[in-house]
Amino acid sequence: MLSRLRHLQVETEGRYATDEELKFILDYVHSFRLRRDTYIRLQAAESDIVKEVQERLQAKHPELLRSGTNDLTTKWQRDTQRVLKLTALALLLDDATTLREVFLYWFQTIMKAFKAQTSCDVTYLTMQEVIKKRFTITEASLICPLLELNRTLLGCP
């Protein structure tokens, strides 16, 4: 939403916006209650979601939470919670562009430096499964595209 508003501001410099150019605002207003409710549910379920994803990773891919003899679980939890919080904000604001440009590109560099792409790939794929189980189809349809964006940008080697 914010990136679209900035784009609208640039595109309509010196003129009034057309109804078509303003349509995204109306769409956002109509979807706001669902976005807000989904955001609140994500906030309330954050620790349970992260815990379930972690348990699935430990069961199927325990090597992803280790680097040699180092246990990376605490770092993984912190990073995953950070990404989930920013994903929830992007959902609330309907602004995947800002999520991608302000956070994910930066975080992608860090994940590549630590060679954590496989962990990110599996984490956000698994998180989509967990979300689809815990949330309604409509709520999941808002969340999962953002989680797929996370997976694509952070998880591709």
JOHU-V776966 format. One record per helix or strand of 3 or more residues. SS is the DSSP state (2 for helix, 1 for strand). FROM is the first residue (numbers start at 1). LEN is the number of residues. Records with the same first field share a line. If there is no record, write none. Layout:
BEGIN
SS = FROM-LEN, FROM-LEN
END
This chain:
BEGIN
2 = 2-10, 19-42, 62-4, 73-21, 96-18, 117-18, 137-19
END
